[in-house]
Amino acid sequence: MLGDARYDFGDAVRVVRNIRNDGTFPGRTTGELLVRRGRIGYVKDMGTFLQDQVIYSVHFLDNNRVVGCREQELISADAPWIDSLFDARDKVAARKSLTINGETMVNIGDIGTIMKVLRDTANGIAYHVVFGETVYAVPEDSLAAHEIKEDGCV
């Protein structure tokens, strides 16, 4: 096993965020989704990047892709997992008004950006969402996907 690597050859791992092409995956456009969060793959190899980041080559059998993943993007395949509707950087719309002490901070339909998925809350999945310049912790059922059409219009 490589130095401080958490996983070894053959270990089953789950990717915890969507993996998109950063320009290094041949035959795919930059930004294209390569592996959806929650998918399980198997460690084929490991190495380091910039001498301090462990990078794993993970083979995802369901789409027969080998993708480089940073250690923080992986958990053990048998670790508890709750899938979420949204991921970091997704655009969302408020399905409900968000209030603090009776004051409306976010109106229905306001658009925000997911900053972080919170999987370990007592009431299920929640997110850190930026609306305007403020970050709010928002339960999943208070958000809807924000669709952007090909012409850039909502």
N, C-alpha and C positions, 0 to 999 in steps of 0.2 A: 504494500500500500504506500502511496506517495505521502511523505511527511505527515502533515496534519489532516490529510483527506478523511472525510467522514464516511465515504462509500468506497467499495472495492469492486473489482471486475466481477460482473455477473449479478451484482445487487439490483433488486427491483426498486425503482424510485418513481415518485410521482412529481410531475412538474406543477408548481403552485401558481404560475402566472402564464399567460399566453406568451409563446415564443415566436417572435417575428424575425424575418430575415433582416439582419443588420448590414447586408451587402456582401456577406461572406459565404452565403449558401448558393452554390452554382445552379443556374437554370431557373431561378425564382427571382421575382422583382423585390427590390428593397421595400421593406414594410409588410410584405406578404406573410400571412399567418402560416407558420410551419407546424406548430403543435399547440393544441388548445389546452388550457390549464386543466388539471385533474387527470390527464392521461398518464398511463404507466409505461415506463420503458426500462431498459436494462443497461447498466454501465458496461461499456465496451473498453474504455480506455480513460486515462486521466492525465492531466498535465497542468502546467501553471501558465498564467498570463501576467506579465509585468512583475514576475518573481514573487507575487504575494496573493494572487487569486487562483484558487483551484478551479479548473475547467474540466468537466466530464464530457466525454463523447457518449451520448445515450442513444440506444437503438429503440425507437418506438415501432413496435411490430405492427400496430394497426394501420399505419400508413407507410411502413417500411422506410423510415427516415432515420438517419443518424445525425443528431443535432448536438452542438456544443452548448452546455448549460453550466452556469455558475452555481456554486454550491448553495447559495442562498435562494436559488430558484427551485431547489429540490427538497423533498422530504422522503422518508422511507415509504415504500408502497403500502405497508401495513399500518402506518400512522393514521390516526383519525383524520377524516377529510369530509368537509361539508362544501358542496359546490355552491358557487355564487352566480347570480345573474350577470354581474358586472365585474370589470377588472380595472386596475389602475389605468388612468388616462382616458377611460371611456367617458363620453358625454352622456349626461342624464338630464331628465326633466323632473321637477318636483311634482308628485301626484297629489300632495297635500300641502297646505300652508305649514310652514315651520315657524313656531313661536317660542319666544323666551319671555317668561314672566308676563304673558298676555300680549306681548308686542310681536307683530308679524315681522319676521326677519327674511323669509323667503316665501314668495307667492306661488300658487299653483301655476305650473308651466315654466317657471324660471329654469334656466339652463345652468348646470354646474358640471364640474369635472371631478371624477373619482381620483382621489390621491392615494387611498389605501383601503384594502379590504380588511374588515375586522371580523374574524371568524370565531372568536372566543367570547362573545358577549352573552349575557344571560338570556337575552331574548332572540337569539339567532344572529344571522348575518346582518352587519351594519357596515357603514362606509364613512371614511373621512371624505367629505365632498366640499370643494371650493365653489361657493356661490358669491359672485362679485369678488371681493378681496378677503372674505372670511371663510374659515374652515369650520364645518359643522359635522358632528357625528349623527348620521341619518340611518334609520332602519331601512332594510331592503324594500319593505312593502310601501315605503313612502316615495319610491323612485320608479321612473319608467325610462326605457331606452329613448334616447334622442336620436332620431333618424335624420341624416343629412342626405339629400338627394344628389344625384350625380352632377346636377348643375350648380351645386353649392347652396341651394335654397332649402329651407326647413319645410 
